[in-house]
Amino acid sequence: MIEHRELALLDQILEAARLGCRYVEGYEKADFIADKRTQQAVVLNIRVIGEIAVVLSRKHAEFVKEFANLPWHDMRNMRNRIAHGHHKLNLEAVGGTAHDSLPELARLLPSIIDAIERKASASGSGDLKSSI
């Protein structure tokens, strides 16, 4: 059964993905490479996504298995690359993640969140978000 905490964490991933997308909207690769503030904002949000993916993978493994279509491994790996190799961070990889992977994640999550909420409503669990 889906817990309130899991849904709240998915909402946080969605928000971080949307913010990361917004920060690079209209940017070309060169714009991103030249803009330290945007780099830091994007890196922060990618790290937030990765940290949450780590928590879900460790504490809610069944949940992660249920939604195997999400790139859990990639989220954790990018977090590890940022957290443990920041002095040699590949900004082109970060920019590519922001341009390609974050929009895909932001596209996938709303339907998953909606499905979880519908399932909770049908089972009588009510609105999971409002009870968090």
Secondary structure, 3 states (H helix, E strand, C coil): CCCHHHHHHHHHHHHHHHHHHHHHCCCCHHHHHHCHHHHHHHHHHHHHHHHHHHHHHHHCHHHHHHCCCCCHHHHHHHHHHHHHCHHHCCHHHHHHHHHHHHHHHHHHHHHHHHHHHHHHHHCCCCCCHHHC
